[in-house]
């Protein structure tokens, strides 16, 4: 399976509780923090809901 590199590029301050919980469940807490995930439908769904806050690269 391919990998997805996700970086938090915008603050979650002032965002809805749902978006905040999604970002926190992805393990992102600070701007510039990066995590690598397997490309699964669950991760893709999280990215789609918060794509305006994230920078996504496929590996």
C-alpha positions in Angstrom: 0.0 0.0 0.0 1.1 3.5 -0.7 1.9 6.1 2.0 0.5 9.6 2.6 2.5 12.3 4.3 0.3 14.8 6.1 1.4 18.1 7.6 -0.7 20.5 9.6 -0.3 23.9 7.9 -3.1 25.9 9.6 -4.2 26.3 13.2 -7.2 24.5 14.6 -8.2 27.5 16.7 -11.7 28.6 15.9 -12.5 25.5 13.9 -15.5 23.2 14.7 -15.3 20.5 17.3 -15.5 17.8 14.7 -12.6 19.2 12.7 -10.5 19.7 15.9 -11.2 16.1 17.0 -10.2 14.7 13.5 -6.9 16.6 13.6 -6.2 15.5 17.1 -7.0 11.8 16.3 -4.5 12.0 13.5 -1.9 12.8 16.0 -1.3 16.4 14.8 -1.1 19.1 17.5 1.3 21.8 16.2 1.6 23.7 13.0 4.3 22.1 10.9 4.0 18.7 12.5 4.1 15.8 10.0 2.8 12.2 10.2 3.0 9.4 7.6 0.0 7.1 7.2 -1.0 4.1 5.1 -3.4 5.2 2.3 -6.7 3.8 3.6 -10.3 4.9 3.1 -10.4 6.0 6.8 -7.4 8.3 6.5 -8.7 9.6 3.1 -12.0 10.5 4.8 -10.3 12.4 7.6 -8.1 14.3 5.0 -11.2 15.2 2.9 -12.9 16.7 6.0 -9.9 18.8 7.0 -8.0 19.3 3.7 -8.0 23.1 4.1 -5.9 22.7 7.2 -3.5 20.1 5.8 -0.7 19.7 3.3 -0.8 16.3 1.7 2.0 14.5 -0.2 1.8 10.9 -1.6 4.9 8.7 -1.4 
